[in-house]
């Protein structure tokens, strides 16, 4: 959980005083009462009050400052958007199941579908629009896409009162598993990603702790997306020749670091979230030709998650042309002795139901690329593995990796 827009430390005493009044007046004699009190404190940004409603073990596991970075049932967004998204989130308390000194209260959550919302805005806004301004207006008008799912608040009884039980160490471990799963996904190891998600969901099933039901819903949703990508592997591999490459050349940056530049065009009919390039270095010719080194790069990397409107989140759409440039990472002796060969090796189709943006105009006039065109003609600098004369003085920005 990223840090919310919480008050400055010098305001804690004032808020704590408010929270103490709420706790005294609202400490639940029933599980639903405690759950409702926790959610009311959360919606009022009364974080000290919410913290005081946690179980004793949870307060031992997390200080107040640590709690602010992983508030249960709060939106997982940056400080800039925390209060805005929290304000747009609705919680409805449902039935409670009580077994001895433990209870589980159902909570229905309605909130912005963050990734879909961001992609929808980025796909439809005009050239002079700011995505954050559109998002704020849609929050005010309640016209953003909504996500509805079942969550839960687990409680434990202490004396006559019910306290919210979170189990922060388990949450931290499960969150790391999710990060590992997303990392595996972006390395195209779909079986590993799905297996990690399954293990994380199994961990969530082992106990009743606050927020586990919501995490299960979200993790299952992400896992299904990855499963869909895996199912599309034959189709996505067959699509690779439709990624046209032109003007590919090897050039030297101002820092004297070699890189490969060029243009790629989506000549097919599918929107793409990710493309992987593989640069393979070869030595020798004919029957003696052999691969001595490989490196991979991702010229198209559309974020998997909500990015807080800090960058455009737009897939590579049919008919679109983009420029690319990346530094080569092979050891210097490999670059000097071997010839690099650039190929598209992975394509990930867009899974989001968001509308697709119109393809922008090409960055500059260029001949139409042929599907599957080779990265460089024989004898060109890229094919020869040597820097081009008269190279550009600097390299364009490297593609940003997906945000995890």
ZAMARGU-4260 file (C-alpha; in steps of 0.2 Angstrom, whole numbers, plus 5000, padded with zeros to 4 digits):
<rodrens>
0) 5000/5000/5000 | 5007/5017/4995 | 5007/5031/5008 | 4990/5041/5009 | 4988/5059/5010
5) 4988/5059/5029 | 4990/5074/5040 | 5007/5080/5045 | 5014/5073/5062 | 5011/5089/5071
10) 4992/5087/5069 | 4992/5069/5076 | 4988/5075/5093 | 4973/5084/5088 | 4967/5070/5077
15) 4971/5058/5091 | 4960/5068/5102 | 4946/5067/5090 | 4949/5048/5087 | 4949/5045/5106
20) 4932/5053/5107 | 4926/5042/5093 | 4933/5027/5100 | 4925/5030/5117 | 4908/5033/5109
25) 4909/5020/5096 | 4919/5005/5102 | 4908/4991/5096 | 4898/4980/5107 | 4894/4970/5091
30) 4906/4965/5076 | 4895/4976/5064 | 4897/4991/5076 | 4916/4990/5076 | 4917/4987/5058
35) 4906/5002/5054 | 4916/5013/5066 | 4932/5008/5057 | 4925/5012/5040 | 4918/5029/5047
40) 4935/5033/5053 | 4943/5029/5037 | 4931/5039/5027 | 4933/5054/5039 | 4952/5052/5036
45) 4953/5049/5055 | 4968/5038/5054 | 4972/5038/5073 | 4954/5033/5076 | 4955/5018/5064
50) 4972/5013/5071 | 4965/5013/5089 | 4952/5000/5083 | 4965/4987/5078 | 4969/4972/5088
55) 4983/4973/5101 | 4993/4961/5090 | 4991/4972/5075 | 4997/4987/5084 | 5012/4978/5090
60) 5016/4973/5072 | 5014/4991/5065 | 5017/5008/5072 | 5005/5022/5067 | 5017/5028/5054
65) 5018/5010/5047 | 4999/5008/5047 | 4998/5023/5036 | 5007/5015/5022 | 4996/4999/5022
70) 4978/5004/5028 | 4967/4989/5027 | 4952/4992/5014 | 4960/5008/5009 | 4964/5012/4990
75) 4981/5007/4985 | 4986/5023/4976 | 4998/5037/4979 | 4997/5051/4992 | 4991/5063/4978
80) 4975/5052/4974 | 4972/5044/4991 | 4959/5055/4998 | 4951/5058/4981 | 4949/5039/4978
85) 4944/5035/4996 | 4931/5049/4995 | 4924/5040/4979 | 4924/5023/4988 | 4908/5017/4996
90) 4907/5003/5009 | 4891/4994/5014 | 4892/4983/5030 | 4883/4966/5028 | 4880/4951/5039
95) 4892/4945/5053 | 4897/4927/5056 | 4902/4925/5074 | 4911/4910/5081 | 4916/4912/5099
100) 4928/4927/5101 | 4931/4928/5082 | 4919/4937/5069 | 4919/4941/5051 | 4909/4955/5044
105) 4904/4956/5025 | 4908/4972/5016 | 4903/4977/4999 | 4915/4989/4991 | 4911/5000/4976
110) 4926/5011/4970 | 4933/5017/4954 | 4940/5004/4943 | 4957/5012/4943 | 4966/5004/4928
115) 4951/5004/4917 | 4947/5022/4922 | 4965/5028/4918 | 4966/5019/4901 | 4949/5026/4896
120) 4953/5044/4900 | 4970/5042/4891 | 4962/5035/4876 | 4948/5048/4874 | 4956/5064/4879
125) 4961/5078/4867 | 4979/5084/4864 | 4976/5099/4876 | 4968/5090/4890 | 4976/5085/4906
130) 4971/5067/4912 | 4971/5072/4930 | 4959/5087/4927 | 4947/5075/4918 | 4948/5062/4932
135) 4944/5075/4945 | 4929/5081/4935 | 4923/5063/4933 | 4925/5060/4952 | 4914/5076/4955
140) 4901/5070/4942 | 4903/5051/4947 | 4905/5046/4929 | 4920/5035/4931 | 4920/5016/4928
145) 4916/5007/4944 | 4921/4991/4952 | 4910/4982/4964 | 4916/4967/4975 | 4914/4958/4991
150) 4927/4961/5005 | 4927/4958/5024 | 4932/4964/5041 | 4938/4951/5053 | 4937/4955/5071
155) 4943/4947/5088 | 4934/4950/5105 | 4943/4958/5119 | 4933/4960/5134 | 4916/4967/5129
160) 4923/4975/5113 | 4927/4969/5095 | 4944/4974/5088 | 4949/4974/5069 | 4961/4960/5065
165) 4973/4962/5050 | 4988/4951/5052 | 5000/4963/5044 | 5015/4951/5043 | 5004/4939/5032
170) 4998/4953/5022 | 5016/4959/5018 | 5021/4941/5013 | 5006/4939/5002 | 5009/4957/4994
175) 5027/4951/4990 | 5020/4936/4982 | 5009/4946/4971 | 5024/4957/4966 | 5034/4942/4961
180) 5019/4936/4951 | 5019/4952/4941 | 5037/4952/4939 | 5036/4934/4931 | 5022/4940/4920
185) 5033/4954/4913 | 5047/4941/4910 | 5034/4931/4900 | 5034/4916/4912 | 5016/4914/4913
190) 5016/4897/4922 | 5026/4904/4936 | 5015/4920/4938 | 4999/4909/4938 | 5007/4897/4951
195) 5012/4912/4962 | 4995/4919/4962 | 4987/4902/4966 | 4999/4901/4981 | 4995/4919/4987
200) 4976/4915/4985 | 4979/4899/4995 | 4987/4909/5009 | 4973/4921/5009 | 4961/4906/5012
205) 4971/4900/5027 | 4963/4913/5040 | 4950/4926/5041 | 4959/4943/5042 | 4953/4960/5036
210) 4954/4963/5018 | 4957/4945/5013 | 4941/4943/5003 | 4945/4959/4993 | 4962/4954/4989
215) 4956/4937/4983 | 4944/4945/4971 | 4958/4957/4964 | 4971/4943/4963 | 4959/4931/4954
220) 4955/4945/4942 | 4974/4948/4938 | 4977/4930/4937 | 4963/4927/4924 | 4971/4941/4914
225) 4988/4932/4914 | 4979/4916/4910 | 4971/4924/4895 | 4988/4931/4889 | 4995/4913/4890
230) 4980/4906/4881 | 4983/4918/4867 | 5002/4913/4865 | 5000/4904/4848 | 4990/4919/4841
235) 5002/4932/4848 | 5017/4922/4841 | 5009/4922/4824 | 5007/4940/4825 | 5025/4944/4827
240) 5028/4947/4808 | 5015/4961/4809 | 5027/4971/4819 | 5036/4981/4805 | 5053/4987/4808
245) 5061/5001/4798 | 5076/5013/4799 | 5084/5002/4812 | 5102/5006/4814 | 5116/5006/4827
250) 5122/5023/4833 | 5133/5030/4847 | 5126/5041/4861 | 5135/5057/4866 | 5142/5046/4881
255) 5149/5034/4868 | 5137/5020/4873 | 5131/5011/4858 | 5113/5008/4855 | 5100/5003/4843
260) 5087/5015/4835 | 5073/5013/4824 | 5054/5013/4821 | 5041/5000/4823 | 5024/4999/4816
265) 5009/4989/4821 | 5003/4983/4804 | 4990/4970/4811 | 4973/4972/4819 | 4977/4969/4837
270) 4981/4982/4851 | 4997/4977/4860 | 5002/4981/4878 | 5020/4974/4877 | 5033/4970/4864
275) 5050/4961/4868 | 5065/4963/4857 | 5079/4951/4858 | 5097/4956/4852 | 5107/4940/4847
280) 5126/4942/4844 | 5133/4930/4832 | 5151/4926/4828 | 5157/4917/4812 | 5149/4914/4795
285) 5139/4900/4787 | 5141/4883/4796 | 5153/4891/4809 | 5140/4904/4813 | 5136/4903/4832
290) 5126/4913/4845 | 5138/4920/4859 | 5126/4932/4868 | 5108/4938/4869 | 5100/4953/4878
295) 5082/4958/4878 | 5073/4975/4878 | 5055/4981/4879 | 5051/4995/4867 | 5032/4994/4871
300) 5028/4992/4890 | 5011/4997/4894 | 5009/4998/4913 | 4999/4983/4921 | 4993/4994/4935
305) 4986/5011/4939 | 4999/5024/4938 | 4990/5039/4946 | 4989/5048/4929 | 5007/5052/4929
310) 5011/5045/4912 | 5000/5040/4897 | 4994/5023/4898 | 4990/5018/4879 | 4992/5002/4870
315) 5001/5001/4853 | 4986/5001/4842 | 4984/4995/4824 | 4992/5007/4811 | 5003/5016/4824
320) 5021/5019/4822 | 5033/5023/4836 | 5051/5027/4837 | 5062/5017/4849 | 5080/5017/4855
325) 5089/5008/4869 | 5107/5005/4875 | 5116/4989/4871 | 5121/4979/4887 | 5132/4966/4880
330) 5150/4966/4886 | 5162/4977/4876 | 5172/4962/4869 | 5156/4954/4863 | 5150/4970/4854
335) 5167/4972/4846 | 5169/4954/4839 | 5151/4949/4836 | 5137/4955/4824 | 5120/4959/4833
340) 5104/4954/4825 | 5087/4962/4832 | 5071/4952/4832 | 5054/4954/4839 | 5052/4938/4851
345) 5036/4942/4862 | 5020/4951/4859 | 5006/4953/4873 | 4989/4958/4867 | 4979/4971/4876
350) 4967/4963/4888 | 4959/4979/4895 | 4941/4983/4889 | 4945/5002/4888 | 4942/5010/4872
355) 4957/5011/4860 | 4965/5027/4856 | 4966/5033/4838 | 4983/5030/4831 | 4994/5046/4831
360) 5002/5052/4816 | 5019/5044/4812 | 5033/5054/4821 | 5040/5058/4803 | 5037/5054/4785
365) 5044/5037/4781 | 5041/5023/4769 | 5028/5010/4774 | 5037/4996/4783 | 5035/4978/4777
370) 5029/4966/4790 | 5043/4957/4798 | 5056/4967/4789 | 5074/4963/4795 | 5081/4976/4807
375) 5095/4981/4796 | 5101/4978/4778 | 5117/4968/4775 | 5132/4979/4777 | 5123/4992/4787
380) 5131/4998/4804 | 5118/4988/4814 | 5121/4972/4804 | 5140/4975/4805 | 5140/4977/4823
385) 5149/4994/4822 | 5143/5012/4827 | 5137/5022/4812 | 5146/5037/4806 | 5138/5054/4809
390) 5127/5046/4823 | 5115/5057/4833 | 5123/5066/4847 | 5111/5059/4860 | 5099/5044/4862
395) 5080/5046/4865 | 5073/5041/4882 | 5073/5023/4885 | 5056/5015/4887 | 5050/5015/4905
400) 5047/4997/4912 | 5030/4993/4918 | 5026/4999/4935 | 5024/4986/4949
</rodrens>
